[in-house]
Amino acid sequence: MDFLHYGLGRWLHIVAGVMWVGLLYYFNFVQAEAMKQAQADGTAAGISKHLAPRALLFFRWAAVVTWLAGSWLLGDRFDDAFLFKERAYIPIGVGAWLGTIMFFNVWAIIWPNQKKILGLVPASDDEKAKARRVAFLASRLNVALSMPMLFFMSASGGMFRTAVFGA
Amino acid sequence: MKNPLDSLWGTVLAGLGLTAVLYYLVRTLMGA
């Protein structure tokens, strides 16, 4: 049971997290700039029609798997982490909160606005322009939050916590 | 004031700054 929980559970959390944050970095470091250039030479349709919807599909569902696997990993320590009940659980609690805010951004802000941008739901040109700005800022905020999130996730266990936080 | 999130490297710097602030906050909370 421990193998399933801590072995496969942690592996699943990391694999899904790599896909989630990897696609987040792809959108921000690669696609956003490429899109500007593609719009300038009239080739953006391929990206927005074929590439972006598929990347967004894996992006948002990887976020779900990451969050659920992380919650499963915390198990009965879920409240210790999220409510900072125990000193040793403060670092993972901070990482978990940052990941949860990012998860909320994906499903409550980025995806509803991307649906307008990609034409999956009806929206006027003004609504699309506003959706583009909101989705862009939420995505950029997630890039910024991913840095402390990954720091706290990777530095919160056992010898790493002792070395990094001295307690 | 310009929004740091409008620039990719501004975003990265904001993330690194936030990491440093949270690190010292958590370290203090843990009494290290």
N, CA and C atoms of all chains as a GROMACS GRO file, in nm:
protein
  597
    1MET      N    1   0.083  -0.121   0.000
    1MET     CA    2   0.000   0.000   0.000
    1MET      C    3   0.087   0.127   0.000
    2ASP      N    4   0.198   0.122   0.079
    2ASP     CA    5   0.289   0.237   0.080
    2ASP      C    6   0.352   0.259  -0.056
    3PHE      N    7   0.382   0.145  -0.125
    3PHE     CA    8   0.442   0.157  -0.258
    3PHE      C    9   0.346   0.228  -0.352
    4LEU      N   10   0.218   0.188  -0.345
    4LEU     CA   11   0.116   0.249  -0.430
    4LEU      C   12   0.102   0.399  -0.399
    5HIS      N   13   0.094   0.430  -0.268
    5HIS     CA   14   0.071   0.567  -0.224
    5HIS      C   15   0.192   0.656  -0.251
    6TYR      N   16   0.306   0.618  -0.193
    6TYR     CA   17   0.424   0.706  -0.201
    6TYR      C   18   0.510   0.682  -0.325
    7GLY      N   19   0.505   0.561  -0.380
    7GLY     CA   20   0.583   0.532  -0.501
    7GLY      C   21   0.508   0.578  -0.624
    8LEU      N   22   0.399   0.512  -0.655
    8LEU     CA   23   0.323   0.547  -0.775
    8LEU      C   24   0.253   0.682  -0.761
    9GLY      N   25   0.205   0.713  -0.641
    9GLY     CA   26   0.136   0.841  -0.621
    9GLY      C   27   0.227   0.959  -0.646
   10ARG      N   28   0.347   0.952  -0.592
   10ARG     CA   29   0.442   1.063  -0.610
   10ARG      C   30   0.488   1.072  -0.756
   11TRP      N   31   0.507   0.953  -0.816
   11TRP     CA   32   0.546   0.948  -0.957
   11TRP      C   33   0.438   1.014  -1.044
   12LEU      N   34   0.312   0.979  -1.019
   12LEU     CA   35   0.201   1.036  -1.095
   12LEU      C   36   0.194   1.188  -1.076
   13HIS      N   37   0.212   1.232  -0.951
   13HIS     CA   38   0.211   1.376  -0.920
   13HIS      C   39   0.319   1.449  -1.000
   14ILE      N   40   0.437   1.388  -1.007
   14ILE     CA   41   0.548   1.453  -1.077
   14ILE      C   42   0.528   1.449  -1.229
   15VAL      N   43   0.485   1.333  -1.282
   15VAL     CA   44   0.465   1.321  -1.428
   15VAL      C   45   0.359   1.421  -1.475
   16ALA      N   46   0.245   1.424  -1.405
   16ALA     CA   47   0.138   1.516  -1.444
   16ALA      C   48   0.183   1.661  -1.423
   17GLY      N   49   0.259   1.686  -1.317
   17GLY     CA   50   0.308   1.821  -1.290
   17GLY      C   51   0.406   1.868  -1.398
   18VAL      N   52   0.490   1.777  -1.446
   18VAL     CA   53   0.583   1.812  -1.555
   18VAL      C   54   0.503   1.850  -1.679
   19MET      N   55   0.396   1.773  -1.709
   19MET     CA   56   0.315   1.804  -1.827
   19MET      C   57   0.245   1.940  -1.809
   20TRP      N   58   0.190   1.963  -1.690
   20TRP     CA   59   0.118   2.088  -1.663
   20TRP      C   60   0.212   2.210  -1.673
   21VAL      N   61   0.318   2.207  -1.594
   21VAL     CA   62   0.408   2.323  -1.592
   21VAL      C   63   0.486   2.332  -1.724
   22GLY      N   64   0.517   2.215  -1.784
   22GLY     CA   65   0.586   2.216  -1.914
   22GLY      C   66   0.502   2.287  -2.019
   23LEU      N   67   0.372   2.256  -2.023
   23LEU     CA   68   0.286   2.323  -2.121
   23LEU      C   69   0.266   2.471  -2.085
   24LEU      N   70   0.261   2.501  -1.954
   24LEU     CA   71   0.253   2.642  -1.911
   24LEU      C   72   0.373   2.720  -1.964
   25TYR      N   73   0.494   2.662  -1.951
   25TYR     CA   74   0.615   2.728  -2.000
   25TYR      C   75   0.614   2.734  -2.153
   26TYR      N   76   0.562   2.628  -2.217
   26TYR     CA   77   0.552   2.630  -2.363
   26TYR      C   78   0.465   2.749  -2.408
   27PHE      N   79   0.348   2.765  -2.344
   27PHE     CA   80   0.259   2.876  -2.382
   27PHE      C   81   0.329   3.010  -2.365
   28ASN      N   82   0.399   3.027  -2.254
   28ASN     CA   83   0.456   3.158  -2.222
   28ASN      C   84   0.592   3.185  -2.286
   29PHE      N   85   0.677   3.084  -2.292
   29PHE     CA   86   0.811   3.105  -2.346
   29PHE      C   87   0.815   3.088  -2.498
   30VAL      N   88   0.721   3.006  -2.552
   30VAL     CA   89   0.728   2.974  -2.695
   30VAL      C   90   0.609   3.028  -2.774
   31GLN      N   91   0.489   2.982  -2.737
   31GLN     CA   92   0.373   3.010  -2.823
   31GLN      C   93   0.334   3.157  -2.829
   32ALA      N   94   0.339   3.228  -2.714
   32ALA     CA   95   0.294   3.367  -2.712
   32ALA      C   96   0.372   3.452  -2.813
   33GLU      N   97   0.503   3.436  -2.816
   33GLU     CA   98   0.586   3.514  -2.908
   33GLU      C   99   0.568   3.465  -3.052
   34ALA      N  100   0.558   3.332  -3.069
   34ALA     CA  101   0.539   3.276  -3.203
   34ALA      C  102   0.406   3.323  -3.262
   35MET      N  103   0.306   3.335  -3.175
   35MET     CA  104   0.172   3.377  -3.219
   35MET      C  105   0.177   3.519  -3.275
   36LYS      N  106   0.253   3.607  -3.206
   36LYS     CA  107   0.265   3.745  -3.255
   36LYS      C  108   0.324   3.746  -3.396
   37GLN      N  109   0.430   3.666  -3.415
   37GLN     CA  110   0.495   3.662  -3.547
   37GLN      C  111   0.402   3.600  -3.651
   38ALA      N  112   0.327   3.494  -3.609
   38ALA     CA  113   0.236   3.427  -3.702
   38ALA      C  114   0.121   3.519  -3.742
   39GLN      N  115   0.075   3.602  -3.646
   39GLN     CA  116  -0.032   3.697  -3.679
   39GLN      C  117   0.018   3.801  -3.779
   40ALA      N  118   0.145   3.836  -3.765
   40ALA     CA  119   0.202   3.937  -3.853
   40ALA      C  120   0.212   3.886  -3.997
   41ASP      N  121   0.241   3.757  -4.016
   41ASP     CA  122   0.250   3.707  -4.155
   41ASP      C  123   0.129   3.620  -4.197
   42GLY      N  124   0.023   3.629  -4.116
   42GLY     CA  125  -0.104   3.565  -4.156
   42GLY      C  126  -0.107   3.414  -4.144
   43THR      N  127  -0.023   3.356  -4.058
   43THR     CA  128  -0.022   3.209  -4.045
   43THR      C  129  -0.067   3.163  -3.905
   44ALA      N  130  -0.136   3.251  -3.833
   44ALA     CA  131  -0.174   3.218  -3.695
   44ALA      C  132  -0.287   3.116  -3.685
   45ALA      N  133  -0.365   3.101  -3.794
   45ALA     CA  134  -0.483   3.014  -3.788
   45ALA      C  135  -0.447   2.871  -3.751
   46GLY      N  136  -0.337   2.822  -3.804
   46GLY     CA  137  -0.295   2.684  -3.775
   46GLY      C  138  -0.269   2.663  -3.628
   47ILE      N  139  -0.206   2.762  -3.565
   47ILE     CA  140  -0.176   2.752  -3.422
   47ILE      C  141  -0.305   2.755  -3.341
   48SER      N  142  -0.391   2.853  -3.370
   48SER     CA  143  -0.511   2.866  -3.286
   48SER      C  144  -0.614   2.757  -3.316
   49LYS      N  145  -0.611   2.700  -3.437
   49LYS     CA  146  -0.711   2.598  -3.471
   49LYS      C  147  -0.665   2.457  -3.432
   50HIS      N  148  -0.539   2.425  -3.460
   50HIS     CA  149  -0.495   2.287  -3.441
   50HIS      C  150  -0.407   2.265  -3.318
   51LEU      N  151  -0.319   2.362  -3.291
   51LEU     CA  152  -0.220   2.340  -3.185
   51LEU      C  153  -0.270   2.381  -3.046
   52ALA      N  154  -0.319   2.503  -3.034
   52ALA     CA  155  -0.358   2.556  -2.903
   52ALA      C  156  -0.467   2.473  -2.834
   53PRO      N  157  -0.574   2.432  -2.904
   53PRO     CA  158  -0.678   2.354  -2.834
   53PRO      C  159  -0.624   2.223  -2.778
   54ARG      N  160  -0.535   2.157  -2.854
   54ARG     CA  161  -0.479   2.029  -2.807
   54ARG      C  162  -0.386   2.051  -2.687
   55ALA      N  163  -0.304   2.156  -2.696
   55ALA     CA  164  -0.213   2.187  -2.584
   55ALA      C  165  -0.294   2.224  -2.460
   56LEU      N  166  -0.402   2.300  -2.479
   56LEU     CA  167  -0.486   2.340  -2.365
   56LEU      C  168  -0.558   2.221  -2.302
   57LEU      N  169  -0.595   2.124  -2.386
   57LEU     CA  170  -0.662   2.003  -2.335
   57LEU      C  171  -0.571   1.929  -2.237
   58PHE      N  172  -0.446   1.902  -2.281
   58PHE     CA  173  -0.352   1.832  -2.192
   58PHE      C  174  -0.313   1.919  -2.073
   59PHE      N  175  -0.302   2.050  -2.095
   59PHE     CA  176  -0.265   2.146  -1.991
   59PHE      C  177  -0.365   2.142  -1.875
   60ARG      N  178  -0.494   2.156  -1.908
   60ARG     CA  179  -0.592   2.169  -1.797
   60ARG      C  180  -0.619   2.035  -1.728
   61TRP      N  181  -0.614   1.924  -1.805
   61TRP     CA  182  -0.638   1.795  -1.739
   61TRP      C  183  -0.514   1.747  -1.663
   62ALA      N  184  -0.395   1.786  -1.709
   62ALA     CA  185  -0.273   1.756  -1.631
   62ALA      C  186  -0.280   1.829  -1.497
   63ALA      N  187  -0.338   1.950  -1.497
   63ALA     CA  188  -0.354   2.026  -1.372
   63ALA      C  189  -0.444   1.948  -1.274
   64VAL      N  190  -0.550   1.889  -1.327
   64VAL     CA  191  -0.642   1.812  -1.241
   64VAL      C  192  -0.570   1.691  -1.181
   65VAL      N  193  -0.500   1.616  -1.265
   65VAL     CA  194  -0.430   1.495  -1.218
   65VAL      C  195  -0.323   1.534  -1.115
   66THR      N  196  -0.250   1.643  -1.143
   66THR     CA  197  -0.145   1.688  -1.050
   66THR      C  198  -0.205   1.721  -0.914
   67TRP      N  199  -0.313   1.798  -0.915
   67TRP     CA  200  -0.373   1.843  -0.788
   67TRP      C  201  -0.430   1.723  -0.712
   68LEU      N  202  -0.500   1.634  -0.783
   68LEU     CA  203  -0.559   1.518  -0.714
   68LEU      C  204  -0.451   1.426  -0.659
   69ALA      N  205  -0.346   1.401  -0.738
   69ALA     CA  206  -0.238   1.313  -0.691
   69ALA      C  207  -0.167   1.377  -0.571
   70GLY      N  208  -0.151   1.508  -0.575
   70GLY     CA  209  -0.088   1.578  -0.462
   70GLY      C  210  -0.172   1.568  -0.337
   71SER      N  211  -0.303   1.583  -0.352
   71SER     CA  212  -0.393   1.572  -0.236
   71SER      C  213  -0.392   1.431  -0.180
   72TRP      N  214  -0.388   1.333  -0.270
   72TRP     CA  215  -0.383   1.193  -0.228
   72TRP      C  216  -0.253   1.166  -0.151
   73LEU      N  217  -0.143   1.224  -0.200
   73LEU     CA  218  -0.013   1.208  -0.134
   73LEU      C  219  -0.016   1.265   0.009
   74LEU      N  220  -0.079   1.382   0.024
   74LEU     CA  221  -0.086   1.442   0.158
   74LEU      C  222  -0.172   1.357   0.251
   75GLY      N  223  -0.275   1.295   0.194
   75GLY     CA  224  -0.360   1.204   0.271
   75GLY      C  225  -0.414   1.267   0.398
   76ASP      N  226  -0.395   1.198   0.513
   76ASP     CA  227  -0.450   1.253   0.638
   76ASP      C  228  -0.367   1.370   0.692
   77ARG      N  229  -0.262   1.408   0.618
   77ARG     CA  230  -0.184   1.526   0.654
   77ARG      C  231  -0.228   1.649   0.573
   78PHE      N  232  -0.336   1.632   0.496
   78PHE     CA  233  -0.387   1.740   0.411
   78PHE      C  234  -0.410   1.869   0.491
   79ASP      N  235  -0.479   1.856   0.604
   79ASP     CA  236  -0.507   1.977   0.684
   79ASP      C  237  -0.383   2.029   0.756
   80ASP      N  238  -0.291   1.938   0.793
   80ASP     CA  239  -0.165   1.985   0.854
   80ASP      C  240  -0.091   2.078   0.760
   81ALA      N  241  -0.094   2.041   0.628
   81ALA     CA  242  -0.024   2.121   0.528
   81ALA      C  243  -0.100   2.249   0.497
   82PHE      N  244  -0.226   2.235   0.460
   82PHE     CA  245  -0.302   2.353   0.415
   82PHE      C  246  -0.330   2.452   0.528
   83LEU      N  247  -0.342   2.403   0.651
   83LEU     CA  248  -0.370   2.494   0.763
   83LEU      C  249  -0.244   2.526   0.844
   84PHE      N  250  -0.128   2.480   0.794
   84PHE     CA  251   0.002   2.504   0.860
   84PHE      C  252  -0.003   2.464   1.008
   85LYS      N  253  -0.063   2.347   1.033
   85LYS     CA  254  -0.081   2.304   1.172
   85LYS      C  255   0.049   2.258   1.236
   86GLU      N  256   0.138   2.201   1.153
   86GLU     CA  257   0.265   2.150   1.207
   86GLU      C  258   0.380   2.222   1.140
   87ARG      N  259   0.482   2.254   1.218
   87ARG     CA  260   0.597   2.328   1.165
   87ARG      C  261   0.659   2.259   1.043
   88ALA      N  262   0.677   2.127   1.053
   88ALA     CA  263   0.742   2.054   0.945
   88ALA      C  264   0.660   2.057   0.816
   89TYR      N  265   0.530   2.086   0.827
   89TYR     CA  266   0.443   2.085   0.710
   89TYR      C  267   0.423   2.225   0.650
   90ILE      N  268   0.491   2.325   0.705
   90ILE     CA  269   0.476   2.461   0.651
   90ILE      C  270   0.529   2.470   0.506
   91PRO      N  271   0.651   2.418   0.478
   91PRO     CA  272   0.700   2.432   0.339
   91PRO      C  273   0.608   2.363   0.236
   92ILE      N  274   0.565   2.241   0.263
   92ILE     CA  275   0.478   2.173   0.166
   92ILE      C  276   0.342   2.242   0.163
   93GLY      N  277   0.300   2.300   0.275
   93GLY     CA  278   0.174   2.374   0.278
   93GLY      C  279   0.179   2.496   0.187
   94VAL      N  280   0.292   2.568   0.190
   94VAL     CA  281   0.307   2.684   0.102
   94VAL      C  282   0.306   2.638  -0.044
   95GLY      N  283   0.380   2.529  -0.074
   95GLY     CA  284   0.381   2.475  -0.211
   95GLY      C  285   0.242   2.433  -0.254
   96ALA      N  286   0.168   2.367  -0.163
   96ALA     CA  287   0.034   2.320  -0.195
   96ALA      C  288  -0.062   2.436  -0.220
   97TRP      N  289  -0.050   2.543  -0.140
   97TRP     CA  290  -0.135   2.660  -0.162
   97TRP      C  291  -0.104   2.726  -0.296
   98LEU      N  292   0.025   2.739  -0.328
   98LEU     CA  293   0.062   2.800  -0.456
   98LEU      C  294   0.009   2.717  -0.572
   99GLY      N  295   0.023   2.584  -0.562
   99GLY     CA  296  -0.028   2.494  -0.666
   99GLY      C  297  -0.180   2.504  -0.679
  100THR      N  298  -0.247   2.520  -0.566
  100THR     CA  299  -0.393   2.531  -0.567
  100THR      C  300  -0.439   2.662  -0.631
  101ILE      N  301  -0.367   2.771  -0.603
  101ILE     CA  302  -0.401   2.899  -0.667
  101ILE      C  303  -0.380   2.887  -0.819
  102MET      N  304  -0.269   2.819  -0.858
  102MET     CA  305  -0.243   2.799  -1.001
  102MET      C  306  -0.354   2.715  -1.065
  103PHE      N  307  -0.398   2.611  -0.993
  103PHE     CA  308  -0.504   2.523  -1.042
  103PHE      C  309  -0.634   2.603  -1.063
  104PHE      N  310  -0.664   2.689  -0.966
  104PHE     CA  311  -0.782   2.776  -0.975
  104PHE      C  312  -0.769   2.867  -1.098
  105ASN      N  313  -0.652   2.925  -1.117
  105ASN     CA  314  -0.629   3.012  -1.233
  105ASN      C  315  -0.657   2.939  -1.365
  106VAL      N  316  -0.612   2.812  -1.373
  106VAL     CA  317  -0.632   2.736  -1.496
  106VAL      C  318  -0.781   2.718  -1.526
  107TRP      N  319  -0.855   2.668  -1.427
  107TRP     CA  320  -0.995   2.628  -1.454
  107TRP      C  321  -1.094   2.743  -1.442
  108ALA      N  322  -1.067   2.841  -1.357
  108ALA     CA  323  -1.166   2.948  -1.335
  108ALA      C  324  -1.135   3.073  -1.418
  109ILE      N  325  -1.011   3.089  -1.462
  109ILE     CA  326  -0.977   3.211  -1.535
  109ILE      C  327  -0.925   3.181  -1.677
  110ILE      N  328  -0.817   3.101  -1.685
  110ILE     CA  329  -0.754   3.080  -1.817
  110ILE      C  330  -0.848   3.008  -1.915
  111TRP      N  331  -0.901   2.894  -1.874
  111TRP     CA  332  -0.980   2.812  -1.967
  111TRP      C  333  -1.110   2.882  -2.010
  112PRO      N  334  -1.190   2.941  -1.920
  112PRO     CA  335  -1.311   3.009  -1.968
  112PRO      C  336  -1.280   3.122  -2.067
  113ASN      N  337  -1.168   3.192  -2.045
  113ASN     CA  338  -1.131   3.300  -2.136
  113ASN      C  339  -1.074   3.246  -2.267
  114GLN      N  340  -0.999   3.135  -2.260
  114GLN     CA  341  -0.945   3.074  -2.383
  114GLN      C  342  -1.058   3.024  -2.472
  115LYS      N  343  -1.167   2.977  -2.411
  115LYS     CA  344  -1.281   2.930  -2.491
  115LYS      C  345  -1.338   3.043  -2.576
  116LYS      N  346  -1.338   3.165  -2.520
  116LYS     CA  347  -1.385   3.282  -2.597
  116LYS      C  348  -1.285   3.315  -2.708
  117ILE      N  349  -1.155   3.313  -2.673
  117ILE     CA  350  -1.051   3.349  -2.770
  117ILE      C  351  -1.052   3.252  -2.889
  118LEU      N  352  -1.068   3.121  -2.859
  118LEU     CA  353  -1.062   3.020  -2.965
  118LEU      C  354  -1.195   3.002  -3.039
  119GLY      N  355  -1.297   3.075  -2.995
  119GLY     CA  356  -1.426   3.066  -3.063
  119GLY      C  357  -1.507   2.944  -3.024
  120LEU      N  358  -1.474   2.882  -2.912
  120LEU     CA  359  -1.550   2.764  -2.867
  120LEU      C  360  -1.681   2.806  -2.802
  121VAL      N  361  -1.688   2.932  -2.756
  121VAL     CA  362  -1.814   2.989  -2.708
  121VAL      C  363  -1.829   3.125  -2.777
  122PRO      N  364  -1.953   3.168  -2.801
  122PRO     CA  365  -1.971   3.296  -2.871
  122PRO      C  366  -1.920   3.414  -2.789
  123ALA      N  367  -1.851   3.507  -2.857
  123ALA     CA  368  -1.800   3.628  -2.790
  123ALA      C  369  -1.780   3.737  -2.895
  124SER      N  370  -1.810   3.860  -2.855
  124SER     CA  371  -1.788   3.974  -2.946
  124SER      C  372  -1.638   4.003  -2.954
  125ASP      N  373  -1.600   4.090  -3.048
  125ASP     CA  374  -1.458   4.125  -3.061
  125ASP      C  375  -1.404   4.190  -2.933
  126ASP      N  376  -1.488   4.275  -2.871
  126ASP     CA  377  -1.448   4.339  -2.745
  126ASP      C  378  -1.427   4.237  -2.635
  127GLU      N  379  -1.522   4.143  -2.627
  127GLU     CA  380  -1.511   4.037  -2.524
  127GLU      C  381  -1.388   3.952  -2.548
  128LYS      N  382  -1.358   3.925  -2.676
  128LYS     CA  383  -1.237   3.846  -2.708
  128LYS      C  384  -1.110   3.920  -2.669
  129ALA      N  385  -1.108   4.051  -2.695
  129ALA     CA  386  -0.989   4.130  -2.660
  129ALA      C  387  -0.968   4.131  -2.509
  130LYS      N  388  -1.078   4.145  -2.435
  130LYS     CA  389  -1.069   4.146  -2.289
  130LYS      C  390  -1.025   4.007  -2.238
  131ALA      N  391  -1.084   3.902  -2.298
  131ALA     CA  392  -1.051   3.764  -2.258
  131ALA      C  393  -0.903   3.735  -2.283
  132ARG      N  394  -0.852   3.789  -2.394
  132ARG     CA  395  -0.710   3.767  -2.429
  132ARG      C  396  -0.619   3.827  -2.321
  133ARG      N  397  -0.653   3.947  -2.275
  133ARG     CA  398  -0.573   4.015  -2.173
  133ARG      C  399  -0.581   3.941  -2.038
  134VAL      N  400  -0.702   3.901  -2.001
  134VAL     CA  401  -0.720   3.834  -1.871
  134VAL      C  402  -0.649   3.698  -1.871
  135ALA      N  403  -0.666   3.621  -1.980
  135ALA     CA  404  -0.601   3.490  -1.988
  135ALA      C  405  -0.449   3.505  -1.988
  136PHE      N  406  -0.401   3.607  -2.058
  136PHE     CA  407  -0.256   3.632  -2.065
  136PHE      C  408  -0.200   3.661  -1.926
  137LEU      N  409  -0.266   3.751  -1.853
  137LEU     CA  410  -0.215   3.787  -1.720
  137LEU      C  411  -0.224   3.670  -1.622
  138ALA      N  412  -0.332   3.591  -1.630
  138ALA     CA  413  -0.346   3.475  -1.540
  138ALA      C  414  -0.238   3.371  -1.571
  139SER      N  415  -0.208   3.355  -1.700
  139SER     CA  416  -0.105   3.259  -1.740
  139SER      C  417   0.033   3.306  -1.694
  140ARG      N  418   0.060   3.436  -1.711
  140ARG     CA  419   0.188   3.492  -1.666
  140ARG      C  420   0.201   3.483  -1.513
  141LEU      N  421   0.088   3.507  -1.444
  141LEU     CA  422   0.091   3.496  -1.298
  141LEU      C  423   0.127   3.353  -1.258
  142ASN      N  424   0.073   3.255  -1.332
  142ASN     CA  425   0.106   3.115  -1.301
  142ASN      C  426   0.254   3.084  -1.324
  143VAL      N  427   0.314   3.147  -1.426
  143VAL     CA  428   0.459   3.128  -1.447
  143VAL      C  429   0.534   3.180  -1.326
  144ALA      N  430   0.496   3.300  -1.278
  144ALA     CA  431   0.563   3.358  -1.161
  144ALA      C  432   0.542   3.269  -1.038
  145LEU      N  433   0.418   3.224  -1.017
  145LEU     CA  434   0.388   3.141  -0.899
  145LEU      C  435   0.455   3.004  -0.907
  146SER      N  436   0.478   2.955  -1.030
  146SER     CA  437   0.539   2.822  -1.045
  146SER      C  438   0.678   2.818  -0.984
  147MET      N  439   0.746   2.932  -0.981
  147MET     CA  440   0.884   2.930  -0.929
  147MET      C  441   0.891   2.902  -0.780
  148PRO      N  442   0.820   2.982  -0.695
  148PRO     CA  443   0.819   2.943  -0.554
  148PRO      C  444   0.748   2.809  -0.532
  149MET      N  445   0.646   2.778  -0.611
  149MET     CA  446   0.575   2.650  -0.593
  149MET      C  447   0.672   2.533  -0.609
  150LEU      N  448   0.752   2.536  -0.718
  150LEU     CA  449   0.846   2.426  -0.741
  150LEU      C  450   0.956   2.424  -0.637
  151PHE      N  451   0.997   2.543  -0.591
  151PHE     CA  452   1.099   2.550  -0.485
  151PHE      C  453   1.049   2.481  -0.359
  152PHE      N  454   0.927   2.515  -0.316
  152PHE     CA  455   0.875   2.459  -0.191
  152PHE      C  456   0.840   2.311  -0.207
  153MET      N  457   0.791   2.272  -0.324
  153MET     CA  458   0.761   2.130  -0.348
  153MET      C  459   0.888   2.046  -0.339
  154SER      N  460   0.996   2.096  -0.402
  154SER     CA  461   1.117   2.015  -0.409
  154SER      C  462   1.200   2.023  -0.281
  155ALA      N  463   1.176   2.124  -0.197
  155ALA     CA  464   1.258   2.141  -0.077
  155ALA      C  465   1.182   2.108   0.051
  156SER      N  466   1.070   2.035   0.039
  156SER     CA  467   0.988   2.018   0.158
  156SER      C  468   0.999   1.881   0.224
  157GLY      N  469   1.073   1.791   0.164
  157GLY     CA  470   1.076   1.655   0.219
  157GLY      C  471   1.207   1.619   0.287
  158GLY      N  472   1.198   1.558   0.407
  158GLY     CA  473   1.310   1.497   0.477
  158GLY      C  474   1.437   1.579   0.480
  159MET      N  475   1.546   1.519   0.425
  159MET     CA  476   1.678   1.584   0.434
  159MET      C  477   1.681   1.716   0.359
  160PHE      N  478   1.598   1.729   0.256
  160PHE     CA  479   1.596   1.855   0.180
  160PHE      C  480   1.542   1.968   0.268
  161ARG      N  481   1.436   1.936   0.343
  161ARG     CA  482   1.376   2.038   0.430
  161ARG      C  483   1.476   2.083   0.537
  162THR      N  484   1.544   1.986   0.596
  162THR     CA  485   1.641   2.019   0.699
  162THR      C  486   1.753   2.107   0.642
  163ALA      N  487   1.800   2.070   0.523
  163ALA     CA  488   1.910   2.145   0.463
  163ALA      C  489   1.867   2.285   0.423
  164VAL      N  490   1.747   2.299   0.369
  164VAL     CA  491   1.703   2.428   0.315
  164VAL      C  492   1.644   2.519   0.421
  165PHE      N  493   1.566   2.461   0.512
  165PHE     CA  494   1.496   2.544   0.611
  165PHE      C  495   1.556   2.533   0.752
  166GLY      N  496   1.649   2.444   0.768
  166GLY     CA  497   1.719   2.431   0.896
  166GLY      C  498   1.631   2.378   1.008
  167ALA      N  499   1.518   2.318   0.973
  167ALA     CA  500   1.429   2.263   1.078
  167ALA      C  501   1.347   2.148   1.024
  168MET      N  502   0.310   5.273  -1.346
  168MET     CA  503   0.415   5.170  -1.335
  168MET      C  504   0.384   5.052  -1.426
  169LYS      N  505   0.484   5.005  -1.494
  169LYS     CA  506   0.464   4.895  -1.589
  169LYS      C  507   0.439   4.764  -1.514
  170ASN      N  508   0.347   4.684  -1.565
  170ASN     CA  509   0.318   4.554  -1.504
  170ASN      C  510   0.431   4.456  -1.538
  171PRO      N  511   0.500   4.400  -1.438
  171PRO     CA  512   0.612   4.309  -1.470
  171PRO      C  513   0.566   4.185  -1.547
  172LEU      N  514   0.435   4.150  -1.535
  172LEU     CA  515   0.385   4.030  -1.604
  172LEU      C  516   0.374   4.052  -1.755
  173ASP      N  517   0.383   4.178  -1.800
  173ASP     CA  518   0.379   4.204  -1.944
  173ASP      C  519   0.508   4.161  -2.013
  174SER      N  520   0.613   4.148  -1.935
  174SER     CA  521   0.741   4.104  -1.992
  174SER      C  522   0.773   3.963  -1.938
  175LEU      N  523   0.822   3.879  -2.028
  175LEU     CA  524   0.853   3.741  -1.985
  175LEU      C  525   0.960   3.740  -1.876
  176TRP      N  526   1.062   3.822  -1.895
  176TRP     CA  527   1.171   3.822  -1.797
  176TRP      C  528   1.131   3.898  -1.670
  177GLY      N  529   1.038   3.993  -1.684
  177GLY     CA  530   0.980   4.057  -1.566
  177GLY      C  531   0.904   3.955  -1.483
  178THR      N  532   0.835   3.865  -1.552
  178THR     CA  533   0.760   3.758  -1.485
  178THR      C  534   0.855   3.665  -1.410
  179VAL      N  535   0.964   3.627  -1.477
  179VAL     CA  536   1.063   3.538  -1.415
  179VAL      C  537   1.124   3.605  -1.291
  180LEU      N  538   1.157   3.733  -1.304
  180LEU     CA  539   1.215   3.806  -1.190
  180LEU      C  540   1.114   3.818  -1.075
  181ALA      N  541   0.988   3.844  -1.110
  181ALA     CA  542   0.883   3.852  -1.007
  181ALA      C  543   0.872   3.718  -0.934
  182GLY      N  544   0.879   3.608  -1.010
  182GLY     CA  545   0.872   3.474  -0.949
  182GLY      C  546   0.990   3.448  -0.857
  183LEU      N  547   1.109   3.489  -0.901
  183LEU     CA  548   1.228   3.468  -0.817
  183LEU      C  549   1.221   3.554  -0.691
  184GLY      N  550   1.172   3.677  -0.705
  184GLY     CA  551   1.156   3.766  -0.589
  184GLY      C  552   1.057   3.709  -0.489
  185LEU      N  553   0.946   3.659  -0.541
  185LEU     CA  554   0.844   3.599  -0.454
  185LEU      C  555   0.900   3.475  -0.383
  186THR      N  556   0.982   3.398  -0.454
  186THR     CA  557   1.044   3.281  -0.393
  186THR      C  558   1.131   3.322  -0.275
  187ALA      N  559   1.211   3.427  -0.294
  187ALA     CA  560   1.301   3.474  -0.187
  187ALA      C  561   1.220   3.524  -0.067
  188VAL      N  562   1.115   3.601  -0.092
  188VAL     CA  563   1.033   3.655   0.018
  188VAL      C  564   0.968   3.541   0.096
  189LEU      N  565   0.906   3.446   0.023
  189LEU     CA  566   0.839   3.334   0.090
  189LEU      C  567   0.938   3.246   0.165
  190TYR      N  568   1.056   3.229   0.108
  190TYR     CA  569   1.158   3.147   0.174
  190TYR      C  570   1.194   3.205   0.311
  191TYR      N  571   1.220   3.335   0.315
  191TYR     CA  572   1.257   3.396   0.443
  191TYR      C  573   1.140   3.398   0.541
  192LEU      N  574   1.020   3.414   0.488
  192LEU     CA  575   0.901   3.412   0.572
  192LEU      C  576   0.882   3.273   0.636
  193VAL      N  577   0.894   3.169   0.555
  193VAL     CA  578   0.876   3.032   0.604
  193VAL      C  579   0.988   2.995   0.702
  194ARG      N  580   1.109   3.033   0.668
  194ARG     CA  581   1.223   3.005   0.755
  194ARG      C  582   1.201   3.070   0.894
  195THR      N  583   1.151   3.191   0.891
  195THR     CA  584   1.123   3.262   1.018
  195THR      C  585   1.011   3.192   1.094
  196LEU      N  586   0.905   3.154   1.022
  196LEU     CA  587   0.792   3.086   1.085
  196LEU      C  588   0.835   2.952   1.148
  197MET      N  589   0.932   2.888   1.083
  197MET     CA  590   0.979   2.758   1.133
  197MET      C  591   1.079   2.774   1.247
  198GLY      N  592   1.115   2.897   1.275
  198GLY     CA  593   1.204   2.924   1.387
  198GLY      C  594   1.346   2.882   1.366
  199ALA      N  595   1.387   2.876   1.237
  199ALA     CA  596   1.525   2.831   1.209
  199ALA      C  597   1.624   2.944   1.232
   0.00000   0.00000   0.00000
